Amino acid sequence: MKEEFWHDKWQRDDIGFHEISGNTLLTEFFPKLSLSPGDRIFLPLCGKTRDIGWLLEQEAAVAGIELNEKAVDQLFSEMNIIPKVERVGKLSCYSASNIDIFVGNIFDLNKDVLGHVGAIYDRAALVALPEDIRYQYVRHIIDITQLAQQLLISFEYEQSLMPGPPFSVGSRQLYEYYDIEYDVKMLTTREITGGFKNRVPAREEAWLLTPK
């Protein structure tokens, strides 16, 4: 999926994937990560998610990466934070107290630039990617976070009924991607009221990935 696809969505404010009130599965299962105050959590493909503000309120430090600069500008504006912006290789970094958000292609982010993280919160990053690059993404995330634990939110539905994104990523695929390095545990699964676009039945699932 080309970068222009996502830039166009942000340009047109076609961001149905953005949850205005944040994700309730995060608030329910965040304690499963057993993080201490000040521990750093990484959000790949973060957009302007309200989850970031919630995490900061829990005294977590936040790192993230987002392709679209407009999304990051809006993120900081909505939190009433004026960030420091600097260039880091091919990326830009927006930073303030306890928060670093990189702007650019996630594959241009390496572990030295990212720094240490205690956990990953993948709200809908894996499911945003088509199958042909999903495995590359998984290996890259494992590398740059040095096998950090993950709270991962995915969707499952009949892929033939809707082209995606978000794409359907079921339990079989998750085990194929992660089972070698992680213990993979489903925390919950729930029906999405009305499904996707009120026409495709779908389920939202929360997973805990713990390094073996």
C-alpha positions in Angstrom: 0.0 0.0 0.0 1.5 3.3 -1.1 2.2 6.2 1.2 0.0 8.4 -0.9 -3.0 6.3 0.1 -2.6 7.4 3.8 -1.6 11.0 3.0 -4.8 11.3 0.9 -6.9 10.0 3.7 -5.5 12.6 6.1 -5.8 15.4 3.5 -9.5 14.5 3.1 -10.1 13.9 6.8 -11.2 10.4 5.9 -10.1 9.0 9.2 -12.8 6.6 10.3 -10.1 4.6 11.9 -9.5 7.4 14.4 -11.3 6.7 17.7 -12.5 10.0 19.2 -12.6 8.6 22.8 -9.6 6.3 22.6 -9.7 2.5 22.8 -11.5 0.8 25.7 -9.4 -2.3 25.3 -6.3 -0.3 26.2 -7.8 1.0 29.4 -9.0 -2.5 30.3 -5.8 -4.4 29.6 -3.0 -1.9 30.0 -2.3 -3.3 33.5 -1.4 -6.6 31.9 1.9 -4.9 30.7 3.0 -4.4 34.3 4.8 -1.2 33.4 6.2 1.1 36.1 5.7 4.9 36.0 8.1 6.4 33.5 8.4 3.2 31.4 8.3 3.9 27.7 5.6 2.4 25.4 5.9 2.4 21.6 2.9 3.1 19.3 3.5 2.2 15.7 1.4 4.0 13.0 -0.1 6.0 15.8 -2.0 8.7 13.9 -3.3 11.3 16.4 -4.8 8.7 18.7 -6.3 9.9 22.0 -4.7 6.8 23.6 -1.5 8.8 23.8 -3.0 11.4 26.1 -4.4 8.6 28.3 -1.1 6.9 28.5 0.6 10.1 29.5 -2.0 10.4 32.3 -0.9 7.0 33.5 2.6 8.3 33.9 3.9 6.3 31.0 6.4 7.8 28.6 5.3 7.5 24.9 7.2 6.9 21.7 5.4 6.6 18.4 5.7 6.9 14.6 3.3 8.2 12.1 3.6 8.6 8.3 1.6 11.8 8.0 2.8 15.1 9.5 -0.7 16.6 9.6 -1.8 13.9 12.0 1.2 14.6 14.3 0.6 18.4 14.2 -3.1 17.7 15.2 -2.0 15.3 17.9 0.1 17.9 19.7 -2.4 20.7 19.1 -5.2 18.7 20.6 -3.1 18.0 23.7 -2.1 21.7 23.9 1.6 20.7 23.8 4.2 22.7 21.8 6.8 20.2 20.7 10.4 20.6 19.8 10.9 19.4 16.2 14.2 18.1 14.8 15.4 16.1 11.9 16.7 12.6 12.6 18.0 10.9 9.4 15.0 10.5 7.1 12.6 11.2 9.9 11.4 14.2 11.9 11.0 13.9 15.6 8.3 15.8 17.6 9.3 15.7 21.2 8.2 17.1 24.6 8.2 15.9 28.2 7.7 12.1 28.1 6.8 12.0 24.4 8.6 11.4 21.2 6.7 11.0 17.9 8.6 10.3 14.8 7.2 11.3 11.4 8.0 9.2 8.3 8.1 5.7 7.1 8.3 3.1 9.9 10.9 1.1 8.0 13.3 4.2 8.3 13.1 3.9 12.1 15.9 1.9 13.7 16.5 0.8 17.3 19.2 3.3 17.9 17.0 6.2 17.0 13.9 4.8 18.8 15.8 3.9 22.0 14.6 1.6 24.7 10.9 0.7 25.1 9.3 -1.4 27.7 6.3 -2.4 25.6 4.5 -2.0 22.3 0.8 -0.9 21.9 -0.3 -1.9 18.4 -3.8 -0.6 18.3 -4.4 -1.1 14.6 -1.0 -1.0 12.9 -0.7 -4.7 11.9 -4.2 -4.7 10.5 -3.5 -1.5 8.5 -0.9 -3.3 6.4 -1.6 -5.6 3.4 -0.4 -9.2 3.7 2.5 -8.8 1.3 4.4 -6.5 3.8 2.9 -7.6 7.1 5.6 -10.1 7.9 8.3 -7.6 7.1 6.6 -5.2 9.5 6.5 -7.9 12.2 10.2 -8.6 11.9 11.1 -4.9 11.9 9.1 -4.2 15.0 10.7 -7.1 16.8 14.1 -5.8 15.8 13.7 -2.1 16.7 12.1 -2.8 20.0 14.4 -5.7 20.9 11.5 -8.1 21.4 9.4 -5.9 23.7 6.1 -7.3 25.0 3.0 -6.2 23.1 -0.6 -5.4 23.7 -2.1 -5.9 20.2 -5.6 -5.0 18.9 -6.7 -6.8 15.7 -9.9 -7.3 13.7 -11.4 -10.5 12.2 -14.0 -10.6 9.5 -14.7 -12.1 6.1 -12.1 -10.5 4.0 -13.9 -11.2 0.8 -16.7 -8.8 1.9 -14.5 -5.8 2.3 -11.1 -4.9 0.7 -9.6 -3.3 3.8 -7.8 -1.6 5.5 -8.3 -2.5 8.2 -7.5 -6.0 7.1 -8.7 -9.1 8.8 -5.9 -10.8 10.8 -7.1 -13.9 12.6 -5.6 -16.0 15.3 -4.0 -18.4 12.8 -2.1 -15.5 11.2 -1.1 -14.0 14.5 0.4 -17.3 15.6 2.3 -17.6 12.3 3.8 -14.1 12.8 4.7 -14.2 16.5 4.7 -17.7 17.9 8.4 -18.3 17.6 9.4 -15.4 19.8 6.3 -14.8 21.9 3.7 -16.5 24.0 0.6 -15.4 22.3 -2.5 -15.1 24.4 -6.0 -13.8 23.5 -7.3 -11.5 26.2 -10.8 -10.9 24.8 -12.8 -10.9 21.6 -16.0 -8.8 21.1 -18.4 -8.1 18.3 -18.2 -4.6 16.7 -21.7 -3.1 16.9 -22.9 -2.8 13.4 -19.8 -4.3 12.0 -17.6 -2.4 9.6 -19.6 0.3 7.8 -22.8 -1.3 9.0 -22.5 -4.1 6.4 -19.7 -6.5 7.4 -19.9 -8.4 10.7 -16.6 -8.1 12.5 -14.9 -8.8 15.8 -12.2 -6.8 17.7 -9.7 -8.8 19.6 -7.0 -8.0 22.2 -3.9 -10.0 22.4 -1.0 -10.1 24.9 2.4 -11.1 23.4 5.0 -12.0 26.0 8.6 -12.8 25.0 9.5 -16.4 25.5 
